[in-house]
Amino acid sequence: MSFFTSIFSKINEYWCWALLSILKNGGNIPKRIGIIMDGNRRYAKSRKFKDIEGHKDGVRTLLKLLHWSIDLNIEELTVFAFSIDNFNRKEEEINNLKNLFKESFEKFGTDKEYLDLGAKICIYGNMDLFEDDLKNIFAKIEEKTKNMNKIKLNVCIGYNSTEEIYQAALKSNKKAENFRKEFESHLYGGYNCNPELLIRTSGETRLSNYLLYQCRFALILFVEKKWPELTMFDYFLILLKYNYNYYDHKAKLKQLEKDNNYIIE
C-alpha cells in the first residue's frame, strides 16, 4: 500500500466512524443482527484466488464487522458460516473449510487480537455432522469465552432452519400452557435470537433456509457486494437504510400485534 493510499484509507475510515457515530447517537441501531455471509467463492473466483482464500478473507471481514458492531453497542450477531447443504460440495473444499474453522476458533481462544474483542462465542447447528476434534474445538471456545460480554457471536455451522425447527418441535411439550416459549426453549441456544435486522450479501435475494422462524419479523436487507468486500461505509449504508425503514417497519409490526392479539418480543 502506497503512502497516499494509506492516508486516503485513514481519512475514509475517519469519516466512516464519524457517520456511524451520528447514527449511534441520533438514530436507531438494532441490538441483534443476523447475517448470511454469502459470496466468498465468487469473490475468490473474480480475483483468480483459490476458493479457500475467499473464505479466509471472509473471516477477516467478520472480525472487522465485530469491531464496528462492538463500538455501536450491538449486542448480538448471528452469522451463517456453513449450511448442512454445504456438505454436498467437493470433499477438498469441505476439508479446507473444516481446517479454516479449526484455525479460526483456536485463534479466538488464544490470540490476544481475538480475545481483546471480548466476544462470547456460541456454535449452533447439528454437531453430530462433525468429527470429534472439531466438536472439541467448538466446546473449548464456548467455554473459554462464556463470561465475555462485549458482544455475543452466534456462529451457525452444520445448520439449516428446517433441521432446527424440526428438532425443537420434537422436543417440545405440545400441551404446554405457553407452547411458543416451550418451543423456543428448544431452539439452538435455548432461546429465540430474534434478529431485528437480517443482512445478506452477494446480491442473492433468498434466505437459504436460515433463521426462518427467528427472522419472521425482522427487516431484511440484501446487499450487492460479496461478503469479503464489505466495508465500514457499506455497514453505515446498511444501518442508514435500516433507520430509513425503521418507523414504517415498527408501525407494521404494531398493527400485526393488534390484528392478531400477539406481542412481538
Secondary structure, DSSP 8 states (H G I E B T S, - for coil): --HHHHHHHHHHHHHHHHHHHHHHHHS---SEEEEE---HHHHHHHTT--HHHHHHHHHHHHHHHHHHHHHTT--EEEEEEEEGGGGGS-HHHHHHHHHHHHHHHHHHHH-HHHHTT-EEEEEES-GGGS-HHHHHHHHHHHHHHTT--SEEEEEEEEE-HHHHHHHHHHHS-TT-TTHHHHHHTTSGGGS----SEEEE-TT--S-TT-STTTTTTSEEEE-SS-GGG--HHHHHHHHHHHHHHHHHHHHHHHHHHHHHT----
